[in-house]
């Protein structure tokens, strides 16, 4: 079974292939078609722009085996009520995209956050 974690930082999972800055996920992933059982991306996609995220998702689909699973976790601002705190969390950590559970189909860029 091939389990791969992308954008892992220092959170390496034993028994998994773990990649961070050693793999540029904005480029084609270096796995063959239908070769990965499980993909995990935690707190990674929010650091890319919309075009890069969509390209990454296409690559995830390409490398996953039929029936394979992908888990993508992003920070949620749903429980943060202080706007300044939210801006600090986003802008101080290099986020380019914000996801909100209140409006899952609506996305905001950090550029919009900076204007307010």
Phi and psi in degrees as GROMACS dihedral restraints (atoms count N, CA, C in turn):
[ dihedral_restraints ]
;  ai    aj    ak    al  type     phi  dphi    fc
    3     4     5     6     1  -108.1    20    10
    4     5     6     7     1   111.0    20    10
    6     7     8     9     1  -111.3    20    10
    7     8     9    10     1   129.8    20    10
    9    10    11    12     1  -127.4    20    10
   10    11    12    13     1   132.4    20    10
   12    13    14    15     1  -113.4    20    10
   13    14    15    16     1   127.6    20    10
   15    16    17    18     1  -109.0    20    10
   16    17    18    19     1   151.8    20    10
   18    19    20    21     1    58.2    20    10
   19    20    21    22     1    43.2    20    10
   21    22    23    24     1   -81.9    20    10
   22    23    24    25     1   -16.6    20    10
   24    25    26    27     1    58.8    20    10
   25    26    27    28     1  -135.1    20    10
   27    28    29    30     1   -91.4    20    10
   28    29    30    31     1     1.3    20    10
   30    31    32    33     1   -86.4    20    10
   31    32    33    34     1    78.0    20    10
   33    34    35    36     1   -90.7    20    10
   34    35    36    37     1   133.1    20    10
   36    37    38    39     1   -99.9    20    10
   37    38    39    40     1   124.7    20    10
   39    40    41    42     1   -61.8    20    10
   40    41    42    43     1   135.0    20    10
   42    43    44    45     1    86.9    20    10
   43    44    45    46     1    -4.3    20    10
   45    46    47    48     1  -108.0    20    10
   46    47    48    49     1   158.4    20    10
   48    49    50    51     1   -84.4    20    10
   49    50    51    52     1   120.1    20    10
   51    52    53    54     1  -114.5    20    10
   52    53    54    55     1   128.0    20    10
   54    55    56    57     1  -131.4    20    10
   55    56    57    58     1   141.3    20    10
   57    58    59    60     1  -133.2    20    10
   58    59    60    61     1  -110.7    20    10
   60    61    62    63     1   -72.0    20    10
   61    62    63    64     1    -8.8    20    10
   63    64    65    66     1   -80.5    20    10
   64    65    66    67     1    -2.4    20    10
   66    67    68    69     1  -138.7    20    10
   67    68    69    70     1   119.8    20    10
   69    70    71    72     1   -82.5    20    10
   70    71    72    73     1   102.2    20    10
   72    73    74    75     1   -77.4    20    10
   73    74    75    76     1    -0.5    20    10
   75    76    77    78     1   -84.6    20    10
   76    77    78    79     1    -5.5    20    10
   78    79    80    81     1  -110.1    20    10
   79    80    81    82     1   168.6    20    10
   81    82    83    84     1   -54.2    20    10
   82    83    84    85     1   134.5    20    10
   84    85    86    87     1   -68.2    20    10
   85    86    87    88     1   143.8    20    10
   87    88    89    90     1   -89.4    20    10
   88    89    90    91     1    46.5    20    10
   90    91    92    93     1  -122.9    20    10
   91    92    93    94     1   149.4    20    10
   93    94    95    96     1   -70.7    20    10
   94    95    96    97     1   164.4    20    10
   96    97    98    99     1   -58.3    20    10
   97    98    99   100     1   137.8    20    10
   99   100   101   102     1    50.7    20    10
  100   101   102   103     1    46.0    20    10
  102   103   104   105     1  -115.2    20    10
  103   104   105   106     1    -6.1    20    10
  105   106   107   108     1  -117.2    20    10
  106   107   108   109     1   133.7    20    10
  108   109   110   111     1   -81.9    20    10
  109   110   111   112     1   -44.0    20    10
  111   112   113   114     1  -139.0    20    10
  112   113   114   115     1   134.8    20    10
  114   115   116   117     1  -119.2    20    10
  115   116   117   118     1   137.3    20    10
  117   118   119   120     1  -128.5    20    10
  118   119   120   121     1   127.3    20    10
  120   121   122   123     1  -132.1    20    10
  121   122   123   124     1   107.1    20    10
  123   124   125   126     1  -111.4    20    10
  124   125   126   127     1   126.5    20    10
  126   127   128   129     1    51.7    20    10
  127   128   129   130     1    50.6    20    10
  129   130   131   132     1  -125.8    20    10
  130   131   132   133     1   -47.0    20    10
  132   133   134   135     1   -66.2    20    10
  133   134   135   136     1   -24.0    20    10
  135   136   137   138     1   -68.8    20    10
  136   137   138   139     1    -8.3    20    10
  138   139   140   141     1   -91.0    20    10
  139   140   141   142     1     2.6    20    10
  141   142   143   144     1  -120.2    20    10
  142   143   144   145     1   159.9    20    10
  144   145   146   147     1   -80.3    20    10
  145   146   147   148     1   170.6    20    10
  147   148   149   150     1   -56.1    20    10
  148   149   150   151     1   -45.0    20    10
  150   151   152   153     1   -60.9    20    10
  151   152   153   154     1   -45.1    20    10
  153   154   155   156     1   -65.1    20    10
  154   155   156   157     1   -38.4    20    10
  156   157   158   159     1   -64.1    20    10
  157   158   159   160     1   -46.4    20    10
  159   160   161   162     1   -62.1    20    10
  160   161   162   163     1   -40.3    20    10
  162   163   164   165     1   -64.4    20    10
  163   164   165   166     1   -40.6    20    10
  165   166   167   168     1   -62.4    20    10
  166   167   168   169     1   -43.7    20    10
  168   169   170   171     1   -62.5    20    10
  169   170   171   172     1   -37.8    20    10
  171   172   173   174     1   -63.4    20    10
  172   173   174   175     1   -40.0    20    10
  174   175   176   177     1   -66.7    20    10
  175   176   177   178     1   -39.9    20    10
  177   178   179   180     1   -58.3    20    10
  178   179   180   181     1   -45.2    20    10
  180   181   182   183     1   -61.9    20    10
  181   182   183   184     1   -40.5    20    10
  183   184   185   186     1   -64.1    20    10
  184   185   186   187     1   -44.3    20    10
  186   187   188   189     1   -84.5    20    10
  187   188   189   190     1   -17.8    20    10
  189   190   191   192     1   -72.2    20    10
  190   191   192   193     1   138.8    20    10
  192   193   194   195     1   -68.8    20    10
  193   194   195   196     1   156.9    20    10
  195   196   197   198     1   -55.2    20    10
  196   197   198   199     1   129.8    20    10
  198   199   200   201     1    82.9    20    10
  199   200   201   202     1    -0.3    20    10
  201   202   203   204     1   -67.2    20    10
  202   203   204   205     1   165.5    20    10
  204   205   206   207     1  -124.8    20    10
  205   206   207   208     1   145.1    20    10
  207   208   209   210     1  -127.5    20    10
  208   209   210   211     1   136.6    20    10
  210   211   212   213     1  -123.0    20    10
  211   212   213   214     1   121.9    20    10
  213   214   215   216     1  -121.2    20    10
  214   215   216   217     1   120.0    20    10
  216   217   218   219     1  -115.9    20    10
  217   218   219   220     1   134.1    20    10
  219   220   221   222     1  -129.4    20    10
  220   221   222   223     1   153.6    20    10
  222   223   224   225     1   -66.2    20    10
  223   224   225   226     1   145.8    20    10
  225   226   227   228     1  -117.9    20    10
  226   227   228   229     1   135.4    20    10
  228   229   230   231     1   -90.5    20    10
  229   230   231   232     1     6.3    20    10
  231   232   233   234     1   -56.8    20    10
  232   233   234   235     1   -31.8    20    10
  234   235   236   237     1  -102.0    20    10
  235   236   237   238     1    -0.6    20    10
  237   238   239   240     1   -94.0    20    10
  238   239   240   241     1   116.7    20    10
  240   241   242   243     1   -98.7    20    10
  241   242   243   244     1   -17.8    20    10
  243   244   245   246     1   -89.4    20    10
  244   245   246   247     1   112.8    20    10
  246   247   248   249     1   -58.8    20    10
  247   248   249   250     1   -40.6    20    10
  249   250   251   252     1   -65.9    20    10
  250   251   252   253     1   -39.2    20    10
  252   253   254   255     1   -62.7    20    10
  253   254   255   256     1   -43.8    20    10
  255   256   257   258     1   -61.6    20    10
  256   257   258   259     1   -45.5    20    10
  258   259   260   261     1   -60.0    20    10
  259   260   261   262     1   -42.3    20    10
  261   262   263   264     1   -63.5    20    10
  262   263   264   265     1   -45.1    20    10
  264   265   266   267     1   -60.2    20    10
  265   266   267   268     1   -39.4    20    10
  267   268   269   270     1   -76.6    20    10
  268   269   270   271     1   -54.5    20    10
  270   271   272   273     1   -71.5    20    10
  271   272   273   274     1   -27.1    20    10
  273   274   275   276     1   -83.5    20    10
  274   275   276   277     1    -4.7    20    10
  276   277   278   279     1  -121.6    20    10
  277   278   279   280     1    13.8    20    10
  279   280   281   282     1    73.5    20    10
  280   281   282   283     1    22.7    20    10
  282   283   284   285     1   -74.1    20    10
  283   284   285   286     1   138.5    20    10
  285   286   287   288     1  -108.7    20    10
  286   287   288   289     1   -12.3    20    10
  288   289   290   291     1  -137.6    20    10
  289   290   291   292     1   143.5    20    10
  291   292   293   294     1  -122.4    20    10
  292   293   294   295     1   133.9    20    10
  294   295   296   297     1  -115.4    20    10
  295   296   297   298     1   136.6    20    10
  297   298   299   300     1  -127.1    20    10
  298   299   300   301     1   130.1    20    10
  300   301   302   303     1   -70.9    20    10
  301   302   303   304     1   -21.2    20    10
  303   304   305   306     1   -67.1    20    10
  304   305   306   307     1   -35.0    20    10
  306   307   308   309     1  -136.2    20    10
  307   308   309   310     1    77.6    20    10
  309   310   311   312     1   -60.6    20    10
  310   311   312   313     1   -24.6    20    10
  312   313   314   315     1   -87.2    20    10
  313   314   315   316     1   -10.4    20    10
  315   316   317   318     1   -98.6    20    10
  316   317   318   319     1   130.6    20    10
  318   319   320   321     1  -123.3    20    10
  319   320   321   322     1   148.9    20    10
  321   322   323   324     1  -122.1    20    10
  322   323   324   325     1   147.1    20    10
  324   325   326   327     1   -96.0    20    10
  325   326   327   328     1   158.8    20    10
  327   328   329   330     1   -65.6    20    10
  328   329   330   331     1   -23.3    20    10
  330   331   332   333     1   -60.4    20    10
  331   332   333   334     1   -41.4    20    10
  333   334   335   336     1   -65.2    20    10
  334   335   336   337     1   -37.1    20    10
  336   337   338   339     1   -64.0    20    10
  337   338   339   340     1   -38.3    20    10
  339   340   341   342     1   -68.7    20    10
  340   341   342   343     1   -26.4    20    10
  342   343   344   345     1   -76.1    20    10
  343   344   345   346     1   -18.6    20    10
